Amino acid sequence: MKNNVNPEFQMKIDALMEDDYDDDFYDGETGEGETSDGGSVLSAEEERILRGSMKPENPQRRKRRSPNSQAVKSRDEKSQSSQRNQRPRRKHKDMSVNDYKRKIVIYRCVALALVVIIIFLLGRTVIRKMNQGMPVDTTEMFDETIAFKVDNNIEGLSEELPTIKALIEDNYLKYLNKAYVLIGTYPECEYYKISANVTRNEFDWSKDFYVNDKGLYYTYYKDGVDSGRVAIDVSEFQKTIEWDKVKAAGIDIAIIRAGYRGYGTGEIHGDAMASTNLSGAADAGLETGVYFFSAAINRDEGVAEAQYCLDLVKDYDIKQPIVIDTEMVFEDDSARSNNITVEDRTAAVVGFCETIEAAGYTPMIYASRDQFIKYLDVDAIGKWEFWLAAYDTPVFPYHTEGYQYTPYGYVDGIPTQVDLDVWMR
């Protein structure tokens, strides 16, 4: 490139270089510069060329400059400062945009994931609600039969349909028998909700009770171990009993009738053989208890029946319970205790048991399955021992300490048929 610098101007520059040129040579008021030692100065044009691009300034641009050189200098400083500040800001701005873009991508991914999770949870909730069956209303008894409606036209189903229906019904019956006592023939039967307030038994009634090793009487087997004892209950109807033979026949316990209340007159009567049987059984080595055939219609009569038993047993060593026998009199529909309310019948039983318990003896309640379930408030009597009379395989959920399984037993030493029992207490 051709050098257009004036030779004379070049000489001035060289001279200034040699004379140790000072940056402070420029005078803002005069527009002229001087050397640091006060020597000759450059013209304004020469000064501009020295500081700038070495090219003469365009006169037109010169005219547009402010005559105030100090203002020009201030603008130049501001411009330089602005340039210095702008460069890092531009760099910072570029970095922020990149960060922003990355954050936008991250936010969108997170938002998408949240939407997917919410849709999944809502879908699962909807599916569960659709698949969830309505809970069984156990507050009311069932009064309708089960209706199975199946499309017989489904391919291959017609052959399997009987089996499927049988499995469904069998499964439903298993549930019913866990939650209800069914009285009658299913499905035309009555349903009674099993109380949660009374202890249940753990028996398998069809498998846990069978003939003992002697091959004569039933007993209770728990996990294959003989855990029951053989008992009988007797009254004056068994006439004179040879108790030594009864003991030798394998009988452990005798529950002897103390007396009864007439179901017509309501009067209390003693059993004619009560004292004889209590003495004879005890002398032969059997454990004894007593029962009273009740026809009480209120609490006071139940208490009176208990007191009669206590007066009888006070002279004997009673190791087994004192029992109230409550049952319907099927031989006479007009029997006084047949038509009382559940509340009155329960009150009579409670009065009997509380009186026996207060005297220091163990009370027990004898009844059939239907009597316990239909005609007594089981919640009110559930804390006392139960003696169940059932001559077919029982379906009874509650604790059972005595089980009368037949009224047609034969025992050596007893001239008539006799009730046979399994004792689990």
C-alpha positions in Angstrom: 0.0 0.0 0.0 1.3 3.5 -0.9 2.3 5.7 2.1 0.6 9.1 1.7 2.1 10.7 4.9 3.7 14.2 4.2 7.5 14.1 4.7 7.4 17.2 6.8 4.7 15.7 9.0 6.8 12.5 9.3 9.8 14.6 10.5 7.6 16.1 13.2 6.6 12.7 14.4 10.1 11.5 14.5 11.1 14.6 16.4 8.3 14.1 18.9 9.4 10.5 19.4 12.9 11.6 20.2 11.7 14.4 22.5 9.7 11.9 24.7 6.2 12.7 23.5 3.6 13.0 26.3 0.0 12.0 25.9 -1.1 15.1 27.7 0.1 17.3 24.8 -3.5 18.0 23.7 -5.1 21.1 25.0 -8.9 20.8 25.1 -9.3 24.6 25.1 -7.1 25.5 22.2 -7.3 22.4 20.2 -3.5 22.3 20.0 -0.9 20.1 21.6 2.6 20.5 23.0 5.4 18.4 24.0 6.2 17.5 27.6 9.0 20.0 27.6 6.9 22.9 26.2 8.4 22.7 22.7 6.8 23.0 19.4 3.3 21.5 19.0 1.4 19.7 16.2 -1.5 21.2 14.4 -4.9 19.8 15.2 -5.0 17.9 11.9 -1.6 16.4 12.5 -2.6 15.5 16.0 -5.7 13.7 14.8 -3.7 11.7 12.2 -1.1 10.8 14.9 -3.9 9.5 17.2 -6.1 8.0 14.6 -5.8 6.1 11.4 -3.0 8.2 9.9 -5.4 9.5 7.3 -6.5 13.1 7.1 -9.9 13.8 8.5 -12.7 14.5 6.1 -13.4 18.2 6.4 -17.2 17.6 6.4 -16.9 15.3 9.4 -14.8 17.9 11.0 -17.5 20.4 10.7 -20.0 18.1 12.4 -17.9 17.8 15.5 -18.7 19.9 18.4 -16.4 22.9 18.8 -16.2 21.9 22.5 -13.4 19.4 22.4 -14.0 18.5 26.0 -17.5 17.3 25.1 -16.0 15.3 22.2 -13.5 13.7 24.6 -16.4 12.9 27.0 -18.4 11.3 24.2 -15.4 9.2 23.2 -14.8 8.0 26.7 -18.5 7.1 27.1 -18.4 5.3 23.7 -15.3 3.3 24.7 -16.9 2.5 28.1 -20.1 1.5 26.4 -18.2 -0.8 24.1 -16.4 -2.4 27.0 -19.6 -3.0 28.8 -21.5 -4.3 25.8 -19.1 -7.0 24.9 -19.5 -9.0 28.1 -23.2 -8.3 28.1 -23.5 -9.8 24.7 -21.6 -12.8 25.8 -23.8 -13.1 28.9 -26.9 -12.7 26.8 -25.7 -15.5 24.5 -25.1 -17.8 27.5 -28.6 -17.0 29.0 -30.3 -17.9 25.7 -28.6 -21.3 25.7 -29.4 -21.9 29.3 -33.0 -20.8 28.7 -33.3 -23.2 25.8 -32.0 -26.1 27.8 -34.4 -25.2 30.7 -37.3 -25.0 28.3 -36.5 -28.5 27.1 -36.2 -29.8 30.7 -39.4 -28.1 31.8 -41.3 -29.6 28.8 -40.0 -33.1 29.6 -40.9 -32.8 33.2 -44.4 -31.4 32.3 -44.9 -34.3 29.9 -43.9 -36.8 32.5 -46.3 -35.3 35.0 -49.1 -35.4 32.5 -48.4 -39.1 31.7 -48.3 -40.0 35.5 -51.6 -38.1 36.1 -53.3 -39.9 33.2 -52.0 -43.2 34.4 -53.2 -42.7 38.0 -56.6 -41.4 36.8 -56.9 -44.4 34.5 -56.1 -46.9 37.2 -58.5 -45.3 39.6 -61.3 -45.4 37.0 -60.5 -49.1 36.3 -60.6 -50.0 40.0 -63.9 -48.3 40.4 -65.3 -50.1 37.5 -64.0 -53.5 38.7 -65.0 -52.9 42.4 -68.1 -54.8 43.4 -70.6 -53.4 45.7 -70.1 -54.5 49.4 -72.6 -57.0 50.8 -75.2 -55.3 52.9 -75.0 -57.3 56.1 -77.4 -55.1 58.0 -80.4 -56.9 56.6 -81.2 -60.5 56.2 -81.2 -62.0 52.7 -84.7 -62.3 51.3 -84.0 -63.2 47.7 -82.5 -66.2 45.9 -79.5 -65.9 43.8 -80.1 -65.5 40.1 -77.4 -66.6 37.7 -77.7 -65.1 34.3 -75.2 -66.4 31.7 -75.3 -66.1 28.0 -75.6 -69.7 26.8 -74.7 -68.8 23.2 -71.1 -68.1 24.0 -69.0 -70.6 22.0 -67.8 -73.5 24.2 -69.7 -72.3 27.3 -72.7 -74.5 27.1 -70.6 -77.6 28.0 -68.9 -75.8 30.9 -71.9 -73.9 32.2 -73.1 -76.4 34.8 -69.6 -76.7 36.3 -69.2 -72.9 36.3 -72.5 -72.3 38.0 -71.8 -75.0 40.6 -68.4 -73.5 41.4 -69.9 -70.0 41.7 -72.7 -71.2 43.9 -70.4 -73.3 46.1 -68.1 -70.4 46.6 -71.0 -68.2 47.5 -72.4 -70.7 50.0 -69.0 -70.9 51.7 -69.1 -67.2 52.2 -72.7 -67.3 53.5 -71.8 -69.9 56.1 -68.9 -67.8 57.3 -71.1 -64.7 57.7 -74.6 -66.2 58.4 -76.4 -69.0 60.1 -78.7 -70.5 57.5 -81.9 -72.0 59.0 -83.8 -74.1 56.4 -82.9 -75.4 53.0 -80.9 -73.1 50.8 -81.9 -71.0 49.0 -85.4 -71.1 50.6 -84.0 -70.4 54.1 -83.6 -67.8 56.8 -80.4 -65.9 57.1 -79.1 -64.8 60.6 -76.0 -62.6 60.8 -73.3 -64.2 63.0 -72.4 -61.9 65.8 -68.9 -60.4 66.0 -69.2 -60.1 69.8 -69.4 -63.8 70.6 -66.4 -66.1 70.4 -66.5 -68.6 67.5 -65.5 -72.2 67.8 -62.8 -73.8 65.6 -64.5 -77.1 65.0 -64.9 -78.9 61.8 -68.1 -80.5 62.9 -68.0 -83.2 60.2 -64.4 -84.3 60.9 -63.5 -83.5 64.5 -66.1 -85.7 66.3 -66.1 -89.4 65.9 -66.1 -92.7 68.0 -63.4 -93.0 70.5 -60.9 -95.8 70.9 -63.4 -98.0 72.9 -65.7 -97.8 69.9 -68.7 -96.8 71.9 -69.1 -93.1 72.2 -68.2 -89.9 70.3 -65.5 -87.7 71.5 -63.7 -84.6 70.2 -60.3 -85.0 68.5 -58.1 -81.9 68.2 -55.3 -82.4 65.6 -55.8 -86.2 66.0 -55.6 -86.2 69.8 -58.6 -87.2 71.9 -59.4 -83.9 73.6 -63.0 -84.6 74.8 -64.7 -86.5 77.5 -67.9 -88.6 77.5 -70.9 -87.3 79.3 -74.5 -88.2 79.8 -77.5 -86.2 81.1 -80.2 -88.1 83.1 -83.5 -87.5 84.9 -86.1 -89.6 86.6 -87.1 -91.0 83.2 -83.9 -93.1 83.2 -85.3 -94.8 86.4 -82.8 -96.5 88.7 -79.2 -96.2 87.5 -76.4 -98.6 88.4 -73.6 -95.9 88.5 -70.7 -98.3 89.0 -71.6 -99.9 85.7 -72.0 -96.5 84.1 -68.5 -95.5 85.2 -67.0 -98.8 84.0 -68.7 -98.3 80.6 -66.4 -95.2 80.1 -68.7 -92.4 81.2 -66.8 -89.5 82.8 -69.5 -86.9 83.6 -73.1 -86.9 84.6 -75.3 -83.9 84.3 -78.4 -84.6 86.5 -81.8 -82.9 86.3 -82.5 -80.8 89.4 -86.0 -80.0 88.5 -88.4 -78.3 86.1 -91.0 -75.6 85.8 -94.4 -76.7 84.4 -95.0 -75.2 81.0 -98.7 -74.9 81.8 -99.0 -73.9 85.4 -95.6 -72.3 85.8 -95.0 -74.2 89.1 -91.5 -75.4 90.0 -91.1 -79.2 90.6 -88.1 -81.2 91.8 -86.8 -84.3 89.9 -87.7 -87.4 91.9 -84.3 -89.0 91.3 -82.1 -85.9 91.7 -80.6 -86.5 95.1 -80.2 -90.2 94.4 -78.4 -89.7 91.2 -76.2 -87.0 92.6 -75.0 -89.2 95.4 -74.7 -92.4 93.2 -72.7 -90.7 90.4 -70.4 -89.0 92.8 -69.8 -92.2 94.8 -68.9 -94.0 91.5 -66.3 -91.5 90.7 -68.1 -89.4 88.0 -68.0 -85.6 88.0 -71.4 -84.1 88.4 -73.4 -81.0 87.5 -77.1 -80.3 87.4 -79.6 -78.8 84.9 -83.0 -77.2 85.2 -85.7 -77.5 82.6 -86.9 -73.9 82.3 -90.3 -72.4 81.4 -89.4 -69.0 82.8 -91.1 -66.1 81.1 -89.1 -63.2 82.8 -86.0 -62.5 84.7 -87.6 -63.1 88.2 -88.6 -66.6 87.2 -85.1 -67.3 85.9 -83.6 -66.1 89.2 -86.1 -68.4 91.1 -85.0 -71.4 89.0 -81.4 -70.7 89.7 -82.1 -70.4 93.4 -83.8 -73.8 93.4 -80.7 -75.4 91.9 -78.4 -73.7 94.5 -80.6 -75.0 97.3 -80.2 -78.6 95.9 -76.5 -78.7 95.3 -75.3 -77.0 98.5 -74.8 -80.4 100.1 -72.9 -82.0 97.1 -69.5 -81.6 95.5 -70.4 -80.1 92.2 -67.5 -79.9 89.7 -69.5 -79.3 86.6 -71.7 -76.4 85.6 -75.3 -75.6 86.7 -77.3 -75.4 83.5 -80.5 -73.7 82.4 -82.3 -75.8 79.7 -84.2 -73.4 77.5 -86.2 -74.9 74.6 -89.5 -74.7 72.8 -92.2 -77.1 73.9 -93.3 -78.7 70.6 -95.8 -81.0 72.2 -98.0 -78.1 73.2 -98.1 -74.9 71.2 -99.8 -73.1 74.1 -96.9 -73.7 76.4 -96.3 -70.5 78.5 -92.7 -69.9 77.4 -93.3 -70.6 73.7 -94.8 -67.3 72.8 -92.8 -64.8 74.8 -90.4 -62.3 73.2 -86.7 -62.8 72.6 -86.1 -60.1 75.1 -88.1 -61.8 77.8 -86.6 -65.2 77.2 -83.1 -63.7 77.2 -83.8 -61.9 80.4 -84.9 -65.1 82.1 -81.6 -66.8 81.0 -79.5 -63.9 82.1 -81.2 -63.8 85.5 -80.5 -67.5 86.0 -76.8 -67.3 84.9 -76.0 -64.2 87.0 -77.5 -65.8 90.1 -75.5 -69.0 89.6 -72.3 -67.0 89.0 -72.8 -64.8 92.0 -73.0 -67.9 94.1 -69.6 -69.1 92.9 -70.7 -71.8 90.4 -70.2 -72.0 86.7 -73.4 -71.3 84.7 -74.1 -72.9 81.3 -76.9 -72.6 78.8 -78.4 -75.7 77.0 -80.3 -75.1 73.8 -80.7 -76.2 70.2 -79.0 -74.4 67.3 -82.3 -72.7 66.4 -83.0 -71.7 70.0 -79.6 -70.0 70.3 -79.9 -68.2 67.0 -83.6 -67.4 66.7 -85.1 -67.2 70.2 -82.2 -65.7 72.3 -80.1 -62.6 72.1 -76.7 -64.3 71.7 -74.8 -61.1 72.4 -76.4 -60.8 75.8 -75.5 -64.4 76.8 -72.4 -65.0 74.8 -70.0 -64.7 77.8 -71.4 -67.9 79.5 -70.7 -71.5 78.4 -72.9 -73.1 75.7 -74.2 -76.7 75.5 -75.4 -77.4 72.0 -78.1 -80.0 71.2 -77.7 -81.1 67.6 -78.6 -84.5 66.3 -77.4 -84.0 62.7 -74.0 -82.6 61.7 -74.1 -79.1 63.4 -73.7 -75.8 61.6 -73.1 -73.7 64.7 -70.5 -70.9 64.8 -70.2 -70.0 68.4 -68.0 -71.5 71.2 -69.4 -74.8 72.4 -68.3 -76.5 75.7 -70.9 -79.3 75.5 -72.3 -81.1 72.5 -75.3 -83.4 72.8 -75.2 -85.5 69.7 -78.0 -88.1 70.3 -80.9 -88.8 72.6 -80.8 -92.5 71.7 -77.7 -93.7 73.5 -77.3 -96.9 75.4 -75.0 -97.2 78.4 -74.5 -100.2 80.5 -76.2 -99.7 83.9 -79.0 -97.5 82.5 -82.2 -99.3 81.7 -83.5 -96.8 79.1 -82.1 -94.8 76.2 -80.1 -91.8 77.4 -78.7 -88.6 76.0 -75.0 -88.8 75.0 -72.7 -85.8 75.0 -69.2 -84.8 74.2 -67.7 -82.5 76.8 -65.0 -80.0 75.7 -64.4 -78.1 79.0 
